[in-house]
Amino acid sequence: MDMDEEQWAPQASNQGRFPSPSLKRTRSPGHQRDSLKSRYSPGRPGSRRHQRWRNEMDMREPLDEAELRELFSMNWKSKFEELFEGENMQLWNEFCMSSEEEQRAMLKTMNPEVKGPTKLSPTDDPKMLFNRLDRRVKTLLKKGVARDFVIEFETALCKLLHPSKYMDVKDDEKEATLEVHSSSTGASVVLQDSMKRMLAHAICLFHSVQSFTRDSKETKGEKRLIMSWNREEYASSVHPRKLLHEYLEEIG
């Protein structure tokens, strides 16, 4: 054996014992290979693949009208339908056959008295009156939004509510923008700005004056704020110790 053959013999032997990585590669089994065919194959019955395939086939099939009604049907009955079921029907017949006095007595015993909204206790504390306002309105007032309007409107309102107390109060030097019309049951003013109407309602609530918005009969599209109060009752009621804009300056 030549010297060259002796040198290369161990290398050949080592190559047989440690094959290259390319020789180690083997193809994955057929059930492990990912392909469109394997994905959409039904698989063996009872297997998870077969169940997923069955579910997908069911979802692809369109539902008829009866199946849709069954799918989205609601097990709900109105009170009128429940009235004619079982003992309710018998009780209803007995109620209908009773006299008007007996029916009224039944209703009083069966139905609790419906209470109206809780009446707010009168107070002169401006803080409590301010806290009764809507949260969004309080935020606007604290930020000083439309402060000139708040002062002008509240001053005009107080002159109508307490003429002897506020009649000598001079208006702001700025030109008046409000025309408050007094009436026997209250007052009204035209306010086209929705934000100003909201602030005006808050001022009325602060002074315990009922207010609502109505479309003007004279001019189409005109919004009029209506304020109403009983002058005799209001004169003897509890009034705020401070005006709203004065309280805002104090906490601001």
Backbone bond lengths (Angstrom), bond angles and torsions (degrees), N, CA, C in turn:
res aa  C-N    CA-C-N  psi(-1)  N-CA   C-N-CA  omega(-1)  CA-C   N-CA-C  phi
1 M - - - 1.468 - - 1.513 108.68 -
2 D 1.273 115.97 133.69 1.455 120.47 179.98 1.512 110.46 -72.61
3 M 1.348 113.05 164.23 1.465 119.09 179.77 1.516 111.51 -63.17
4 D 1.325 117.54 -37.38 1.472 120.02 -179.50 1.508 111.48 -66.10
5 E 1.337 117.18 -38.54 1.458 120.11 179.75 1.518 111.17 -66.79
6 E 1.389 115.85 -36.36 1.463 118.58 178.86 1.525 111.64 -66.82
7 Q 1.324 117.47 -34.77 1.467 120.28 -179.79 1.522 112.31 -69.69
8 W 1.293 118.46 -35.47 1.468 121.46 -175.93 1.530 113.73 -91.50
9 A 1.252 118.49 -7.81 1.469 119.87 -178.72 1.514 112.52 -65.38
10 P 1.365 120.04 -46.56 1.480 118.59 179.15 1.516 113.09 -63.55
11 Q 1.330 115.22 -33.70 1.459 117.70 179.80 1.520 111.26 -64.00
12 A 1.311 116.40 -39.92 1.473 119.20 178.21 1.503 110.88 -63.63
13 S 1.362 114.95 -38.91 1.463 118.80 179.79 1.518 111.41 -65.94
14 N 1.354 115.88 -40.21 1.466 119.29 179.42 1.516 111.82 -65.57
15 Q 1.317 116.87 -35.52 1.455 118.75 178.78 1.518 111.36 -65.28
16 G 1.318 117.18 -30.81 1.465 119.09 178.22 1.506 112.17 -72.81
17 R 1.316 118.05 -33.37 1.466 121.78 -179.52 1.524 112.23 -79.39
18 F 1.325 118.61 -35.70 1.468 122.76 -177.89 1.525 109.14 -120.65
19 P 1.287 117.89 85.42 1.473 118.90 -178.66 1.518 110.51 -68.04
20 S 1.302 115.83 158.73 1.459 121.81 179.48 1.522 110.33 -68.54
21 P 1.351 117.88 156.54 1.483 120.53 -179.90 1.517 113.17 -56.67
22 S 1.312 117.37 -32.14 1.461 119.11 -179.59 1.510 112.01 -64.33
23 L 1.344 116.21 -30.62 1.460 119.07 178.86 1.522 112.18 -76.90
24 K 1.338 116.73 -22.87 1.466 120.05 -179.77 1.520 112.68 -74.90
25 R 1.317 116.89 -23.65 1.469 120.12 -173.82 1.520 110.14 -64.20
26 T 1.305 114.24 130.84 1.461 120.52 176.62 1.514 108.26 -128.87
27 R 1.272 117.78 151.87 1.452 122.26 179.70 1.522 109.52 -72.75
28 S 1.313 114.59 139.77 1.460 119.48 178.65 1.511 109.48 -65.72
29 P 1.319 117.56 153.80 1.469 119.49 176.46 1.514 110.96 -58.72
30 G 1.298 115.08 157.51 1.458 120.09 -175.61 1.508 113.11 -60.60
31 H 1.359 118.19 -37.32 1.464 119.85 -177.21 1.514 112.68 -75.77
32 Q 1.361 118.24 -10.35 1.452 121.32 178.09 1.514 112.93 -97.00
33 R 1.312 118.58 -15.33 1.451 120.47 -178.38 1.528 109.69 -74.86
34 D 1.333 115.51 135.91 1.464 121.91 -178.21 1.515 108.82 -93.66
35 S 1.302 116.51 121.82 1.457 121.70 178.55 1.514 108.00 -153.79
36 L 1.337 115.61 163.44 1.462 119.10 178.50 1.519 111.22 -61.39
37 K 1.318 115.79 -35.55 1.461 119.03 -179.38 1.518 110.91 -65.18
38 S 1.368 115.85 -42.23 1.460 118.52 -179.65 1.522 111.65 -71.68
39 R 1.332 115.99 -32.89 1.457 118.56 -179.81 1.518 112.13 -64.81
40 Y 1.308 116.99 -40.49 1.463 121.35 -175.19 1.520 112.95 -97.90
41 S 1.311 117.19 8.87 1.462 118.88 176.55 1.521 109.20 -78.46
42 P 1.333 118.32 144.85 1.466 120.19 -176.68 1.516 113.83 -68.73
43 G 1.319 118.50 -26.08 1.454 119.93 -177.59 1.521 111.89 75.65
44 R 1.326 115.47 -177.91 1.459 120.23 -178.90 1.519 110.09 -74.43
45 P 1.325 118.74 140.39 1.464 120.79 176.06 1.528 110.82 -59.13
46 G 1.297 115.84 131.84 1.457 121.22 -177.70 1.507 114.21 97.17
47 S 1.328 116.65 -15.58 1.458 119.52 179.45 1.519 110.45 -82.26
48 R 1.330 115.13 165.35 1.456 119.35 178.96 1.523 111.27 -66.82
49 R 1.318 116.73 -35.41 1.465 119.76 177.27 1.519 110.62 -61.75
50 H 1.329 116.33 -41.91 1.458 119.57 179.95 1.530 110.55 -66.41
51 Q 1.343 116.57 -37.93 1.460 119.28 179.48 1.524 111.26 -66.35
52 R 1.349 116.77 -42.24 1.462 119.86 177.11 1.520 111.02 -63.33
53 W 1.331 116.29 -39.72 1.465 120.20 178.49 1.529 110.51 -64.12
54 R 1.342 116.61 -40.41 1.463 120.68 179.90 1.531 110.58 -65.98
55 N 1.323 116.81 -40.94 1.466 120.47 178.47 1.523 111.30 -63.97
56 E 1.337 116.07 -40.79 1.459 119.42 -179.76 1.519 111.05 -66.86
57 M 1.322 117.18 -37.72 1.463 120.32 178.10 1.530 110.70 -65.84
58 D 1.330 115.92 -38.96 1.465 119.10 178.82 1.525 111.51 -66.01
59 M 1.334 116.30 -37.02 1.459 119.51 179.92 1.517 112.25 -70.67
60 R 1.311 116.86 -27.17 1.464 119.91 179.81 1.520 112.21 -76.43
61 E 1.328 116.99 -25.03 1.463 119.85 -177.54 1.526 109.46 -75.39
62 P 1.316 119.37 128.03 1.472 121.12 178.91 1.522 111.30 -68.81
63 L 1.338 115.61 143.62 1.459 121.15 179.19 1.519 109.95 -88.64
64 D 1.325 115.04 142.63 1.459 118.42 176.88 1.530 109.41 -82.47
65 E 1.316 116.08 178.48 1.462 121.09 -174.54 1.517 112.01 -63.80
66 A 1.334 116.91 -39.15 1.461 119.97 -179.52 1.524 111.39 -66.05
67 E 1.321 116.81 -40.58 1.460 120.08 179.17 1.523 111.51 -66.77
68 L 1.338 116.47 -37.25 1.456 119.36 177.70 1.525 111.33 -65.28
69 R 1.328 117.36 -40.99 1.464 120.19 178.10 1.522 111.04 -63.33
70 E 1.326 116.06 -39.47 1.460 119.86 178.87 1.525 111.31 -68.44
71 L 1.336 116.02 -35.51 1.458 120.27 -178.52 1.523 111.56 -68.54
72 F 1.329 117.21 -40.38 1.461 121.59 -175.97 1.525 112.94 -106.09
73 S 1.312 117.22 16.14 1.459 119.52 -179.61 1.526 109.96 -70.68
74 M 1.326 115.82 145.32 1.462 122.10 179.87 1.522 108.98 -115.98
75 N 1.308 114.99 127.86 1.456 120.42 177.79 1.528 108.41 -83.39
76 W 1.320 115.59 78.79 1.458 121.20 -175.05 1.516 109.47 -134.19
77 K 1.307 115.51 139.13 1.456 121.44 178.10 1.518 108.62 -128.63
78 S 1.296 114.87 139.60 1.456 119.34 177.72 1.525 109.93 -76.13
79 K 1.327 115.22 164.38 1.460 119.74 177.85 1.523 111.40 -62.91
80 F 1.312 116.57 -30.52 1.459 119.56 178.97 1.531 110.78 -68.57
81 E 1.348 117.40 -37.86 1.466 120.43 177.19 1.525 111.35 -68.67
82 E 1.328 116.49 -39.13 1.459 119.38 178.70 1.525 111.64 -66.50
83 L 1.315 116.67 -22.17 1.458 120.46 -179.05 1.523 112.09 -65.73
84 F 1.326 116.80 -26.69 1.464 121.00 -175.68 1.526 111.64 -104.38
85 E 1.309 118.39 25.77 1.458 122.19 178.77 1.522 110.31 -114.28
86 G 1.333 116.18 131.67 1.454 123.01 171.33 1.511 114.00 54.66
87 E 1.342 114.78 -128.59 1.459 120.97 -176.21 1.524 112.17 -68.67
88 N 1.320 117.41 -24.19 1.463 119.08 -179.51 1.524 111.52 -61.44
89 M 1.340 115.78 -37.12 1.462 119.60 179.81 1.523 110.93 -64.94
90 Q 1.321 116.35 -39.96 1.465 119.97 179.31 1.529 110.90 -66.50
91 L 1.330 116.81 -42.25 1.463 119.97 178.35 1.523 111.47 -65.13
92 W 1.327 115.61 -36.59 1.461 119.35 179.20 1.529 111.07 -66.26
93 N 1.323 116.63 -40.44 1.468 120.28 178.04 1.527 110.90 -63.97
94 E 1.326 116.05 -40.84 1.462 119.06 178.59 1.528 110.91 -64.49
95 F 1.331 116.36 -37.47 1.461 119.78 178.91 1.528 111.28 -66.62
96 C 1.343 116.10 -41.45 1.470 119.80 -179.30 1.523 112.05 -67.98
97 M 1.318 117.30 -32.32 1.457 120.67 -178.45 1.528 112.10 -81.56
98 S 1.325 117.75 -8.96 1.468 120.51 -178.90 1.522 110.02 -80.42
99 S 1.310 115.13 162.57 1.461 120.48 178.07 1.529 109.88 -76.01
100 E 1.327 115.44 170.07 1.461 119.92 -178.11 1.527 111.35 -64.10
101 E 1.347 117.03 -37.86 1.463 119.94 179.27 1.516 110.64 -66.33
102 E 1.343 117.08 -40.76 1.464 120.25 179.14 1.530 111.09 -67.35
103 Q 1.333 116.81 -38.18 1.462 119.55 177.37 1.523 111.34 -63.21
104 R 1.324 116.32 -41.99 1.459 119.93 179.49 1.527 110.57 -63.59
105 A 1.339 117.02 -39.16 1.466 120.53 178.44 1.528 111.03 -66.66
106 M 1.350 116.63 -38.35 1.469 119.65 177.83 1.524 111.40 -63.43
107 L 1.322 115.75 -43.62 1.463 119.41 -178.31 1.523 111.58 -64.61
108 K 1.332 116.96 -36.42 1.459 119.57 179.69 1.520 111.70 -67.41
109 T 1.341 116.69 -35.32 1.466 119.67 -179.49 1.528 112.26 -80.39
110 M 1.337 117.18 -30.23 1.465 120.20 -176.18 1.517 112.59 -86.53
111 N 1.320 117.72 -41.29 1.462 121.12 -174.97 1.516 109.98 -100.63
112 P 1.327 118.10 125.41 1.467 119.28 174.42 1.517 110.38 -67.57
113 E 1.298 115.11 153.65 1.459 119.92 -178.76 1.519 110.00 -65.38
114 V 1.304 115.82 129.47 1.459 120.93 -179.99 1.514 108.50 -81.45
115 K 1.305 114.77 120.16 1.454 119.73 -178.36 1.513 110.21 -93.05
116 G 1.303 116.06 142.99 1.456 121.12 178.01 1.515 110.91 -79.96
117 P 1.312 116.47 -174.57 1.458 119.47 179.38 1.524 111.71 -63.43
118 T 1.311 114.71 143.47 1.452 120.13 -178.21 1.528 110.26 -63.11
119 K 1.296 115.13 127.49 1.460 119.84 -179.56 1.521 109.42 -78.45
120 L 1.304 116.16 128.73 1.448 120.74 -178.67 1.520 109.67 -73.29
121 S 1.306 115.10 135.98 1.461 119.39 179.65 1.519 109.73 -71.74
122 P 1.324 117.34 140.55 1.475 119.52 -179.74 1.520 110.83 -67.29
123 T 1.293 115.79 141.86 1.454 121.48 179.17 1.524 109.28 -152.55
124 D 1.327 115.29 154.04 1.460 119.95 176.30 1.528 111.46 -108.11
125 D 1.348 116.01 5.33 1.460 120.72 -179.67 1.529 109.40 -76.09
126 P 1.326 119.51 115.36 1.469 120.30 -178.62 1.524 112.96 -63.90
127 K 1.334 117.40 -28.57 1.465 119.80 179.17 1.522 110.93 -66.51
128 M 1.326 117.31 -45.05 1.459 121.03 178.57 1.524 110.73 -65.52
129 L 1.308 117.19 -39.93 1.466 120.50 178.54 1.525 110.75 -65.78
130 F 1.317 116.96 -37.63 1.464 120.70 178.87 1.523 111.15 -68.39
131 N 1.334 117.24 -37.40 1.469 120.43 -179.54 1.519 112.28 -68.88
132 R 1.318 118.33 -17.36 1.459 120.96 177.67 1.527 112.56 -76.53
133 L 1.309 116.52 -13.31 1.464 120.04 -178.48 1.513 110.59 -75.37
134 D 1.330 115.21 162.50 1.455 121.09 178.23 1.530 110.20 -63.92
135 R 1.321 115.62 145.42 1.465 120.78 -176.43 1.520 111.80 -60.00
136 R 1.330 117.51 -41.01 1.467 120.13 -179.41 1.528 111.36 -66.39
137 V 1.333 116.06 -38.27 1.465 119.51 179.44 1.524 110.29 -67.45
138 K 1.322 116.96 -39.96 1.465 119.75 178.69 1.521 111.01 -61.95
139 T 1.338 116.32 -37.59 1.465 119.48 178.38 1.520 110.94 -64.15
140 L 1.331 117.03 -42.58 1.464 120.35 178.65 1.526 111.58 -64.51
141 L 1.318 116.04 -41.80 1.464 119.32 -179.25 1.526 111.52 -66.05
142 K 1.324 116.73 -39.54 1.465 119.66 179.34 1.524 111.76 -66.51
143 K 1.336 116.00 -32.13 1.463 119.68 179.09 1.527 112.34 -78.09
144 G 1.330 116.50 -7.13 1.458 119.61 178.89 1.511 114.13 80.36
145 V 1.338 117.48 22.90 1.459 120.86 179.49 1.528 109.34 -67.70
146 A 1.327 116.52 129.72 1.471 122.81 178.62 1.525 111.38 52.03
147 R 1.323 116.48 44.76 1.468 120.81 -177.52 1.532 111.30 -62.33
148 D 1.330 117.48 -40.21 1.471 119.92 178.90 1.523 111.44 -61.42
149 F 1.340 116.50 -39.60 1.466 119.62 178.42 1.522 110.54 -66.03
150 V 1.322 117.08 -42.21 1.468 120.55 -179.77 1.524 110.55 -59.20
151 I 1.322 116.89 -45.04 1.467 120.43 -179.58 1.527 110.58 -65.40
152 E 1.332 116.83 -44.62 1.467 120.21 -177.68 1.522 111.47 -65.84
153 F 1.333 116.87 -44.55 1.461 119.45 -177.96 1.524 111.00 -68.41
154 E 1.323 117.39 -43.70 1.462 119.43 -178.34 1.527 110.98 -65.79
155 T 1.321 117.51 -38.54 1.466 120.37 177.88 1.524 111.08 -63.29
156 A 1.336 116.57 -43.29 1.467 120.04 178.54 1.519 111.26 -64.94
157 L 1.336 116.97 -38.12 1.460 120.24 179.26 1.524 111.25 -67.80
158 C 1.321 117.06 -42.79 1.462 120.04 -178.38 1.528 111.88 -67.40
159 K 1.313 117.71 -29.62 1.468 119.86 176.18 1.521 110.92 -65.43
160 L 1.333 117.03 -29.57 1.462 120.23 176.35 1.520 111.56 -82.49
161 L 1.343 116.78 -35.47 1.461 119.92 -179.09 1.523 111.52 -75.06
162 H 1.323 116.94 -40.99 1.468 121.80 -177.45 1.530 108.80 -130.04
163 P 1.302 117.72 73.79 1.480 119.40 -175.10 1.520 113.30 -61.41
164 S 1.324 117.21 -36.41 1.467 118.98 -178.13 1.527 112.32 -71.82
165 K 1.303 117.14 -25.19 1.463 120.95 -175.94 1.518 112.52 -91.20
166 Y 1.339 116.94 -37.72 1.463 120.40 -172.89 1.527 113.31 -112.23
167 M 1.317 118.00 5.17 1.459 118.42 -177.82 1.526 111.39 -66.85
168 D 1.332 116.92 -30.69 1.462 120.16 -178.86 1.525 112.88 -83.89
169 V 1.333 116.54 -5.27 1.462 119.29 179.73 1.517 108.73 -72.52
170 K 1.314 116.16 125.20 1.457 120.51 -178.34 1.519 110.29 -80.60
171 D 1.319 114.93 143.64 1.452 119.61 176.33 1.517 109.84 -70.76
172 D 1.311 114.83 164.62 1.458 119.98 177.89 1.521 109.53 -61.78
173 E 1.310 115.46 149.95 1.456 120.24 -179.24 1.525 111.96 -62.95
174 K 1.334 116.35 -22.08 1.454 118.63 178.53 1.525 110.00 -68.01
175 E 1.303 115.41 157.95 1.463 120.49 -178.48 1.525 110.14 -66.09
176 A 1.326 117.28 131.30 1.456 121.75 -178.87 1.522 110.20 -68.48
177 T 1.324 114.94 135.89 1.469 120.52 -179.23 1.515 112.32 -110.56
178 L 1.333 117.78 -7.15 1.455 121.45 -177.59 1.519 110.38 -107.62
179 E 1.314 115.00 137.64 1.460 121.81 174.39 1.524 107.76 -118.84
180 V 1.321 115.88 91.96 1.457 121.90 -178.34 1.522 108.56 -86.93
181 H 1.328 115.09 123.29 1.465 120.93 -178.71 1.529 108.77 -102.04
182 S 1.318 116.47 119.14 1.456 121.64 -179.00 1.523 110.47 -84.40
183 S 1.332 115.67 150.65 1.467 121.93 177.58 1.521 108.31 -141.72
184 S 1.325 116.07 177.82 1.462 119.61 -177.80 1.526 112.25 -69.46
185 T 1.324 116.86 -24.73 1.468 120.52 -178.23 1.522 113.22 -106.25
186 G 1.322 118.04 -0.04 1.454 119.66 -178.92 1.509 111.91 158.87
187 A 1.334 116.20 -128.17 1.457 121.16 -178.62 1.519 108.82 -161.07
188 S 1.323 115.68 169.67 1.465 121.37 178.33 1.519 108.50 -148.89
189 V 1.331 114.76 155.32 1.457 120.97 179.55 1.527 107.99 -152.06
190 V 1.311 116.14 143.33 1.463 121.58 178.80 1.522 108.56 -84.72
191 L 1.339 116.04 123.85 1.466 122.40 178.15 1.523 108.34 -135.86
192 Q 1.303 116.88 107.87 1.457 121.29 179.95 1.524 112.02 -84.58
193 D 1.323 116.80 -27.45 1.465 121.31 -178.61 1.524 109.14 -76.61
194 S 1.339 116.91 122.25 1.465 120.80 -177.58 1.526 111.74 -65.95
195 M 1.332 117.67 -35.75 1.458 119.61 179.50 1.524 110.85 -67.26
196 K 1.324 117.35 -39.99 1.460 120.08 177.78 1.521 110.79 -66.41
197 R 1.325 117.19 -35.69 1.468 119.07 176.49 1.524 110.33 -63.79
198 M 1.335 116.53 -40.06 1.461 120.00 178.76 1.526 111.13 -63.41
199 L 1.329 116.50 -42.49 1.463 119.86 177.68 1.525 111.33 -66.67
200 A 1.336 116.60 -37.15 1.463 120.08 178.73 1.524 111.07 -65.01
201 H 1.329 117.27 -40.31 1.467 120.19 176.29 1.530 110.60 -61.83
202 A 1.336 116.55 -38.92 1.465 119.96 178.90 1.526 111.19 -65.11
203 I 1.314 117.11 -39.87 1.473 120.65 178.00 1.526 110.24 -64.75
204 C 1.323 116.47 -40.71 1.472 119.84 177.97 1.527 110.66 -63.41
205 L 1.336 116.66 -41.55 1.461 119.61 177.95 1.522 111.20 -64.64
206 F 1.309 117.21 -37.30 1.468 121.32 177.80 1.524 110.85 -60.67
207 H 1.327 116.87 -35.36 1.472 121.78 -179.25 1.532 112.21 -98.70
208 S 1.345 117.43 13.51 1.475 122.60 176.81 1.519 112.00 58.78
209 V 1.321 115.87 42.90 1.465 122.60 177.68 1.527 108.47 -113.85
210 Q 1.315 116.33 130.46 1.458 120.26 177.57 1.529 109.86 -73.07
211 S 1.332 115.60 139.25 1.466 119.92 -178.68 1.517 109.77 -147.24
212 F 1.312 115.80 149.42 1.464 122.39 175.90 1.525 108.23 -156.50
213 T 1.321 115.49 160.92 1.463 121.98 -178.44 1.520 109.56 -103.50
214 R 1.318 115.52 139.08 1.468 121.01 -179.50 1.525 108.66 -140.34
215 D 1.320 115.11 145.87 1.464 119.98 175.31 1.526 109.61 -70.00
216 S 1.302 115.34 134.79 1.461 120.15 -178.24 1.527 110.67 -68.34
217 K 1.319 115.87 138.80 1.458 120.58 178.21 1.526 111.65 -81.21
218 E 1.313 116.49 -26.04 1.464 119.65 -177.32 1.523 112.18 -78.10
219 T 1.329 116.51 -44.59 1.465 121.01 -175.29 1.521 109.47 -120.00
220 K 1.317 116.94 129.40 1.456 121.50 -179.22 1.527 109.95 -70.15
221 G 1.333 115.61 133.89 1.456 121.21 179.23 1.510 114.72 82.61
222 E 1.326 117.50 1.28 1.462 120.91 -178.37 1.525 109.61 -89.79
223 K 1.332 116.51 134.21 1.460 122.55 -179.69 1.526 109.08 -101.69
224 R 1.320 115.03 129.93 1.466 119.93 -178.40 1.528 108.92 -122.34
225 L 1.323 115.72 129.42 1.461 121.82 176.92 1.523 108.98 -89.05
226 I 1.331 116.15 120.93 1.458 122.23 -178.37 1.527 108.71 -102.37
227 M 1.314 116.76 128.56 1.467 123.04 177.22 1.521 108.40 -119.24
228 S 1.322 116.01 134.15 1.469 119.78 -177.52 1.523 109.94 -136.38
229 W 1.320 116.35 141.89 1.458 122.87 175.87 1.519 108.57 -162.75
230 N 1.307 115.51 154.48 1.461 121.75 176.29 1.524 107.90 -87.38
231 R 1.312 116.48 116.40 1.464 120.38 -172.19 1.527 111.90 -63.76
232 E 1.320 117.53 -40.37 1.463 119.70 -178.40 1.524 110.95 -69.43
233 E 1.343 116.50 -45.15 1.462 119.33 179.79 1.522 111.36 -67.68
234 Y 1.330 116.51 -37.59 1.456 118.65 -177.97 1.526 111.46 -68.61
235 A 1.313 116.70 -32.12 1.469 119.70 -179.39 1.521 111.68 -64.69
236 S 1.338 116.65 -30.57 1.468 120.37 -178.73 1.528 112.96 -98.17
237 S 1.328 118.00 3.82 1.463 121.16 -178.47 1.529 110.90 -89.59
238 V 1.330 115.25 177.48 1.464 121.65 -179.64 1.521 109.18 -83.92
239 H 1.325 116.76 134.57 1.460 121.98 -177.70 1.528 109.98 -119.08
240 P 1.327 117.38 154.66 1.471 120.04 178.79 1.529 111.76 -61.48
241 R 1.326 114.98 141.58 1.466 119.26 178.07 1.523 111.50 -69.60
242 K 1.329 116.21 -28.16 1.461 121.46 179.49 1.516 109.07 -131.96
243 L 1.308 115.65 152.20 1.458 120.15 173.87 1.523 109.49 -72.40
244 L 1.311 115.35 161.11 1.460 119.38 -176.63 1.525 111.56 -63.15
245 H 1.327 117.39 -45.33 1.465 118.58 -177.96 1.527 111.51 -69.01
246 E 1.337 117.43 -27.00 1.464 119.67 174.40 1.526 110.85 -69.66
247 Y 1.332 115.93 -39.40 1.468 119.67 177.95 1.523 110.97 -66.95
248 L 1.331 117.24 -37.04 1.463 120.40 178.48 1.524 111.04 -65.29
249 E 1.318 117.33 -38.31 1.464 120.07 176.64 1.527 110.88 -65.84
250 E 1.317 116.17 -32.10 1.465 119.97 -179.14 1.522 111.78 -71.26
251 I 1.337 117.54 -41.41 1.470 120.59 -177.82 1.517 112.12 -89.61
252 G 1.341 116.49 -12.61 1.459 119.40 -177.04 1.498 113.04 -76.43
